[in-house]
Amino acid sequence: MPAQLKRTIAELEARIIEQDSLIAGQNERIKNLSQKLQQKKEELHAIEKMSSKPGQGLDEALEDLKKEKLEKTNKNMEALI
């Protein structure tokens, strides 16, 4: 009986490891999708900003967006340091 319990425990541990691996992969995909969503939100923000400034083209609006994003990233990095 103890040998069977050891096998059962080993099988359960293996399944847990497999599930942990699957969850880690799902988490990575979720992070990637979240980053893509954030990028799309930023692009939408740039387009909305462009519409509020009729003379500004999409390229300029996207450049402004990149600048804002870099400034935000810099602030976050400064806060971490």
N, C-alpha and C positions, 0 to 999 in steps of 0.2 A: 504494500500500500504506500509506504513512503516514497518508493521509486516513482510510482504513478503521480503522486503529488508533486514531486520535483519536476517531472516532465510537464505537468499541467502548468506549474508556475513558470517554467522556462518558456512554454508556448505563449502564455499570457504576456510575459515580459517582451517577447519578440513582437507580438501584436501591438503592444504599447509603443515600442520603438518605431514600428511601421507607421502607426497613427501619428506619432510625433513628427515624423518625417513628412507625412502628407500635410499636416497642419502647418509646418514651417513653409512648405511650398505654397500653400494657400495664402499664408500671411505675406509672402513675397509678392505674389500676384496681386493681392489687395493693395499693397504699398505702391506697386507699379500703376495700377488703375487709379489710385488716389492721386498720384503725381500727374498722370495724364488729365484727370479731371481738373486738378488745380491749374494746369497749363491752359486748358480750354476756358476756364473761368477768367483767367488773366487775359486771354485773347478776346473774350467777350467784353471784358472791361475796357480793353483798348478800343474796340469797335464802338462801344457806347461813348467813350471819351471822344473818339473821332467825330461822332455824330453831333456832339455838343460843341465842337470846334469845326465849323463847316470848311474852313480853308485848309485844315490839316489832313494830309493823306494817310492812308493805312500804314505805309512804311514809317512815317513819322510817329504815328500812334504806337506802333509796335516797338519802335526805338525807345519812346518814352516809357513804355511798359517794361522793357528790358532794364532800363535805367532804374526805375522804381524797384524792380525785383532785385537788382544788384545792391541797391542801397539797403533794402530790407535784409538781404543776406548778410551784408557787412555788419549791420546793427546786431543781428543774431550772433554772428561770430564774435563781435566785440563783447557781447554779453557773456558768451561762453568763456572768453579769455578773462 
